């Protein structure tokens, strides 16, 4: 794919004596859709939270265009405006309308004027099919709609990479498809994405790169064809055997 945007080197994260991530190494290039799969508790979400600096790694480096963003003197808010995040639980501001949710970060972090921010917000709300709901508060819309608003909000910040932390796991089954189809459209447009997911069909069919994690380590990584079609490690085979019927 060419240009490397993110490079994770020897990343470790421990909470007290409990080591959650052990020597994690991988790169994200422009246009990559990297899916991180693995059983619950394997460290996937902690890895994403480290990449977004919501957790401070115990050791190792996270290079953004070659610059290590772990450590002192890094403007985390500025970095996060380039490396956006969509959360499992939406994290919308409940006291704001759908439109206001998509404007506030642009004004506060990117220092845009309200008019430009509104235009950008409307553009992405239209893109995810949420333009009719701009005056609704989060409590008035469904989980799938909230997640689409959360995606529009992240996109409105013009990020270079979008991180998704199990974006469908809090949704009712009938709403999963509407969020995955938005993500699939973004992938087709060349958005660089790092996705922690339990949706194996998405990982297999939409990703360019798949990372399988188990107990805090990367057991295997490669193209979807390699990981799903010809897994090398027994634990990968065991994990994927549950999804073979898909």
C-alpha positions in Angstrom: 0.0 0.0 0.0 2.9 2.4 0.4 2.9 5.2 2.9 3.1 4.0 6.5 0.9 6.1 8.8 1.2 4.2 12.1 3.9 1.9 13.3 3.5 0.0 16.6 6.8 -1.2 17.9 7.3 -3.5 20.9 4.2 -2.2 22.6 3.6 -3.5 26.2 0.8 -2.6 28.5 0.5 -3.8 32.1 -2.0 -3.0 34.8 -0.1 -3.7 37.9 1.4 -7.1 37.6 -1.2 -8.1 34.9 0.4 -7.8 31.5 -2.4 -7.2 28.9 -0.2 -6.5 25.8 3.1 -8.2 25.2 5.5 -7.0 22.5 2.9 -5.9 19.9 4.3 -5.0 16.4 2.4 -4.1 13.3 2.1 -1.2 10.8 -0.9 0.6 9.2 -0.3 2.0 5.8 -2.5 4.5 3.9 -5.7 2.9 2.7 -5.3 -0.2 4.8 -8.3 -1.7 6.6 -6.8 -3.7 9.4 -9.1 -5.9 11.4 -8.0 -7.1 14.9 -9.8 -10.3 15.9 -9.5 -12.6 18.9 -11.5 -13.8 21.9 -12.7 -11.4 24.5 -10.0 -10.5 26.9 -7.2 -11.0 24.4 -6.1 -7.3 24.6 -7.7 -5.9 21.4 -9.5 -3.0 22.9 -6.6 -2.1 25.2 -4.4 -2.0 22.1 -6.7 0.4 20.4 -7.0 2.6 23.5 -3.1 2.7 23.5 -3.0 3.7 19.9 -5.4 6.5 20.6 -3.5 7.5 23.8 -6.5 6.9 26.0 -4.2 4.4 27.8 -0.5 5.1 28.2 1.6 2.1 27.1 4.0 0.6 29.7 6.8 0.5 27.1 7.3 0.5 23.4 6.6 3.1 20.6 3.7 4.3 18.6 5.0 6.1 15.5 2.7 8.4 13.6 4.5 9.4 10.4 7.8 8.3 12.1 7.3 10.4 15.2 6.9 8.6 18.5 3.7 9.9 20.1 4.2 8.0 23.4 5.8 10.2 26.1 5.9 13.7 27.4 5.3 16.8 25.3 2.9 15.1 22.9 -0.4 17.0 22.3 -2.8 14.1 22.6 -5.8 16.1 21.4 -4.0 17.3 18.3 -2.9 13.7 17.6 -6.4 12.4 18.1 -7.8 14.8 15.6 -5.7 12.9 13.0 -6.4 9.4 14.5 -10.1 9.4 15.3 -12.0 6.8 17.4 -15.4 5.3 17.2 -16.4 3.7 20.5 -18.5 0.6 21.3 -20.9 2.7 23.4 -21.2 5.7 21.0 -20.0 8.3 23.6 -22.3 11.0 22.2 -23.1 14.1 24.2 -26.7 13.4 25.4 -27.4 17.1 26.0 -26.6 18.0 22.4 -28.5 17.4 19.2 -27.1 15.1 16.5 -25.8 18.1 14.5 -24.3 19.7 17.6 -22.4 16.5 18.4 -20.8 16.7 15.0 -19.9 20.4 15.2 -18.5 20.7 18.7 -15.1 19.0 18.2 -14.4 20.8 15.0 -15.0 24.2 16.7 -13.1 23.4 20.0 -10.2 21.3 18.7 -9.8 22.3 15.0 -10.8 26.0 15.8 -13.2 26.1 12.8 -15.8 28.7 12.5 -19.4 27.4 13.2 -20.5 27.8 9.6 -17.8 25.7 8.1 -18.2 23.1 10.9 -21.9 22.9 10.3 -21.3 22.4 6.5 -18.8 19.6 7.2 -21.1 18.0 9.8 -24.0 18.0 7.4 -21.9 16.5 4.6 -21.0 13.5 6.8 -24.4 13.1 8.4 -25.8 12.9 4.9 -23.2 10.4 4.0 -24.2 8.0 6.9 -27.9 8.6 6.3 -28.6 10.7 9.4 -29.3 14.1 7.9 -33.1 13.8 8.7 -32.3 13.5 12.4 -30.1 16.5 12.9 -32.3 18.0 15.6 -32.8 14.8 17.5 -31.1 14.2 20.9 -29.3 10.8 21.2 -32.0 9.4 23.5 -34.5 9.8 20.6 -32.7 7.6 18.1 -31.8 3.9 17.9 -28.4 2.4 18.7 -27.6 1.9 15.1 -28.4 5.5 14.4 -26.3 6.7 17.3 -23.3 4.7 16.0 -23.8 6.2 12.5 -23.8 9.7 14.1 -20.6 8.7 16.0 -19.0 7.8 12.7 -20.1 11.1 11.1 -18.7 13.0 14.1 -15.3 11.2 13.8 -15.2 11.8 10.0 -16.1 15.5 10.5 -12.7 15.9 12.1 -11.0 14.9 8.8 -8.9 12.1 10.5 -6.2 10.3 8.6 -7.0 7.1 10.4 -10.2 5.9 12.0 -10.1 3.5 14.9 -13.2 1.4 15.6 -13.5 -0.4 18.9 -16.1 -3.2 18.5 -18.5 -0.7 16.8 -21.3 -3.2 16.5 -21.1 -5.1 19.8 -23.6 -2.8 21.7 -26.2 -3.1 18.9 -29.2 -5.2 18.4 -28.6 -7.8 15.6 -30.9 -6.0 13.2 -28.9 -2.8 13.5 -25.5 -4.3 12.9 -25.9 -4.3 9.1 -26.5 -0.6 8.8 -23.3 0.3 10.7 -21.2 -2.3 8.8 -22.5 -1.0 5.5 -21.3 2.5 6.4 -17.9 1.1 7.3 -17.7 -1.0 4.1 -18.5 2.2 2.1 -15.7 4.0 3.9 -13.3 1.2 3.2 -14.2 1.2 -0.5 -13.4 5.0 -0.6 -9.9 4.3 0.7 -10.4 5.4 4.4 -7.5 4.0 6.5 -9.2 2.0 9.3 -8.1 0.0 12.3 -11.1 -2.1 13.5 -11.4 -4.3 16.6 -14.3 -6.6 15.6 -16.2 -9.8 16.3 -17.8 -9.6 12.9 -15.8 -12.2 11.1 -17.4 -11.7 7.7 -16.4 -8.1 7.8 -12.8 -9.0 8.8 -12.7 -11.6 6.0 -14.4 -9.7 3.2 -13.5 -6.0 3.8 -10.1 -6.0 5.4 -6.8 -5.8 3.6 -4.9 -7.0 6.7 -6.0 -9.2 9.6 -4.4 -9.4 13.0 -5.3 -12.3 15.3 -4.6 -11.7 19.0 -4.6 -14.2 21.8 -3.7 -13.5 25.5 -2.0 -10.2 24.8 0.1 -11.3 21.9 -0.3 -11.2 18.1 -0.4 -14.9 17.2 -0.8 -14.4 13.5 -1.3 -11.6 10.9 -1.6 -11.4 7.2 -4.1 -11.0 4.4 -7.6 -12.3 5.0 -6.8 -15.1 2.5 -3.8 -16.1 4.6 -5.4 -15.8 8.0 -8.9 -17.2 7.2 -7.9 -19.5 4.3 -4.7 -20.9 5.6 -4.0 -20.2 9.3 -0.6 -21.4 10.4 -1.1 -21.6 14.2 -3.3 -24.1 16.0 -4.9 -21.4 18.2 -5.9 -19.4 15.1 -7.5 -22.5 13.6 -9.4 -23.2 16.8 -10.6 -19.7 17.0 -11.7 -19.5 13.4 -13.3 -22.9 13.4 -16.4 -21.4 15.1 -16.9 -19.1 12.1 -16.4 -21.5 9.3 -20.1 -21.8 8.7 -20.4 -18.1 7.8 
